[in-house]
Amino acid sequence: MTIKSRLLAAALALGLSQPALAQARPDLDPAMWVVKDADTTIYLFGTVHALDGKGDWFNDEVKTAFDRSSELVMEIITPEDPAAVAPLLQKYAIDTSGKSLTSKLSPKHQAMFAAKLKEMGMPPAALDTFRPFFAAMTLTVLDMQKLGINPELGAEKVLTKAAKERKLTIGEVETMEQQMAMLGALEEKEQVRLLEKTLEESAKGKEILDRMMSSWGKGDADGVAKLLNETNTESPALYKLLISDRNKAWAQWVDARLDKPGTVFMAVGAGHLAGPDSVQRYLKDKGIAAKRVPAS
């Protein structure tokens, strides 16, 4: 959440998930926008990458837009074969410096890290061979699991299943390797800062998660933006890398896709469609209007 939520999509793509949970069905109304020209329609849907399955969001205007679409585009396509991830872990996640992960943390955060590993039932050196960004990803998913949040019920999983049933074209705006390379390219001090913030946020994870889920389920883009702005304040470099630079690139993708006829359902993390550096903001800079789709 805040910083931690920015790692979740990449973590889930690496197969760091858990078994499915039972579902209940109160109605949710996440935010969605639409971009159109004479022969192209692109829906912009803000997702949450892991959910508890207690609410029904794939209905009403979201389902109507999806049913009208002939193409699903997501941040990345998760490989079905976990073995495909192993080379990426070896290339980007393993620390070859010979310096342990724990030794890179401040004494305060060393103690927090040791306590977190013990809480999760992991040996003290379980993550010492990994780079800090990957340790932060791992702890993020473990915290999600502890709070009952399931990647298998996340929006991308639900949409992918529905797209395959309809035999839709499924595309991506990034590859898993691009995401891993992006995180791996962070300066080590920023990676360490990311891990330390992840440890700090872990203690108030449920509170932040509740805020995120409430804002998303009500279609409250301003609420999502507020959480996003906290990330901006905490780590401007990480915000630029994970949010503003990518949003600018994705707006360029939308602009180019408008040149090709068809209807596209584009599903990316809700944080990318909120705040002062949203995809919609960069589309506006290009003279392209994104209109909010009203909730039913």
Disulfide bonds with the S-S distance in Angstrom:
none
